[in-house]
Amino acid sequence: MITIIAAASENNALGKDNDLVWHLPDDFKRFKSLTTGHYIIMGRKTFESFPKPLPNRTHIIITRQKEYSVPENCIVVSSLKKAIEICPKEQESFIIGGGEIYKQSIDFVDKIELTRVHTIIEADTFFPEFDEKNWKLVHEEYHSKDEKHLFDFTYLTYIRK
């Protein structure tokens, strides 16, 4: 199963200047719990936005750079198709960004784990529009803003119909 996991605002903003546009500790915890032990697929810029590779995950980085050098437990491929071919078929693998990789994959993934951040925010990277009639919402969990979270947000889990 291939799953997209993302946090996007009401206007589908994901990030700006290769960084996130909010800090939601509970969403980070959820991301960690869902992706730990799995393969995670990302574009080069997303990978470069991390201070170091995320622990206990196999990173697959998509780039056109032929000699792109990565640390141990990271795999470099030249296309989304090749990234998916590497992933074990018997377990869930996650597409974690960025915007272009989400756009390339939205029409064939099996599941979307979307954190909808309830704000409109300026960004340069966006989550793609998707036709909700092709998806079934199977889980919805609202969280109010608090001292650690500047925005209200909702976890939404969709599976392809």
Buried (B, 14 or more C-beta within 10 A) or exposed (E): EBBBBBBBBEEBBBBEEEEBBBEBEBBEEBBEEBBEEBBBBBBBBBBEBEEEBBEEBBBBBBBEEEEBEBEEEBBBBEEBEEBBEEBEEEEBBBBBBBBBBBEBBBEEBEBBBBBBBBBEBEBEBBBBEBEEEEBEEEEEEEBEEEEEBEBBBEBBBBBEE
